[in-house]
Amino acid sequence: MVIIIIITARTGEAISTGTFNMWFGDVESLVTFLKAIQKDTFVLIATFDDGATKITAEARELIAELGSSAINSLAFRDNWVFAGGKGITGKSPFEQHAKNNKSNNKYDNWPELLELKGCLPQKLD
Ligand SMILES: *[C@@H]1O[C@H](CO)[C@@H](O)[C@H](O)[C@H]1NC(C)=O
């Protein structure tokens, strides 16, 4: 599952949310959601269980454009948390990625919990 929350860069108010099942679901609904993201917003993304099986190169590219590095190597049942934004220059520092690898996993078939802390810059103009 890929869980996305869009917040305004001005007030931090949540303006839309989406959950996309990348195991049973359809990647087109994720692509449509990503394409509709407006400027001057922050995009918060987390995965639960599997966020990668059905993901496509197009969806990865749209997420990379929000500042993600890890999206390019996101695989089955990896844990991933990210905060970025539309039109960001460079890569977001707000990202953590734990690979699902049974020999290193904290919980047998699942990697450990990830936490992301920090302050996003408020947009004032
Ligand atoms: C999983 O971790 C082990 C131990 O660090 C490593 O040898 C192996 O290459 C890893 N497997 C994958 C698929 O990354």
PDBQT file of the ligand as one rigid body, heavy atoms in Angstrom, charges set to zero:
ROOT
HETATM    1  C1  LIG A 201      20.469  -9.518   2.114  1.00  0.00    +0.000 C 
HETATM    2  O1  LIG A 201      21.395  -9.295   3.150  1.00  0.00    +0.000 OA
HETATM    3  C2  LIG A 201      22.503 -10.169   3.134  1.00  0.00    +0.000 C 
HETATM    4  C3  LIG A 201      23.316  -9.924   4.393  1.00  0.00    +0.000 C 
HETATM    5  O2  LIG A 201      23.660  -8.563   4.527  1.00  0.00    +0.000 OA
HETATM    6  C4  LIG A 201      23.280  -9.937   1.850  1.00  0.00    +0.000 C 
HETATM    7  O3  LIG A 201      24.385 -10.812   1.787  1.00  0.00    +0.000 OA
HETATM    8  C5  LIG A 201      22.365 -10.177   0.650  1.00  0.00    +0.000 C 
HETATM    9  O4  LIG A 201      23.031  -9.865  -0.538  1.00  0.00    +0.000 OA
HETATM   10  C6  LIG A 201      21.106  -9.349   0.762  1.00  0.00    +0.000 C 
HETATM   11  N1  LIG A 201      20.186  -9.730  -0.285  1.00  0.00    +0.000 N 
HETATM   12  C7  LIG A 201      19.680  -8.866  -1.139  1.00  0.00    +0.000 C 
HETATM   13  C8  LIG A 201      18.703  -9.427  -2.130  1.00  0.00    +0.000 C 
HETATM   14  O5  LIG A 201      19.955  -7.683  -1.122  1.00  0.00    +0.000 OA
ENDROOT
TORSDOF 0
